[in-house]
């Protein structure tokens, strides 16, 4: 065998580390719960997961050039175990219509870029965000467990 094949055979293979990752985004309006969204996935340490779910909605007037808005979820996440914690790098974006019947259309948007860490097996609040103009509050939690 050539040197490259020989070196790859001699290197020990790293075991795959799998984690269950669950994000919960709680939303309150005027201090009352108005909904929760949950995102769950099985992730391999060191790899990036990307999720795109949604629709394109026409937002331009009928007589003008068509313009569309992306509604739904965009989620990118990467994790690593380090120093007894799970290091999480991610980006979460949610866009939805405030009320489909109103004119003009109003799109509500929530975006968060995360560089944080959380302990294993414990729900951890990683952000609380106030939208004072709309009287909304968002709380983002994460729970990471090691897959068995």
Secondary structure, DSSP 8 states (H G I E B T S, - for coil): --HHHHHHHHS------EEEEEEEEEEEETTEEEEEEEEEEEEETT-EEEEEEEEEEE-S-TTS---EEEEEEEEEEEEEEETTEEEEEEEEEEEEES-TTSSS--EEEEEEEEEEEEEBTS-EEEEEEEEGGGTEEEEEEEEEEE--
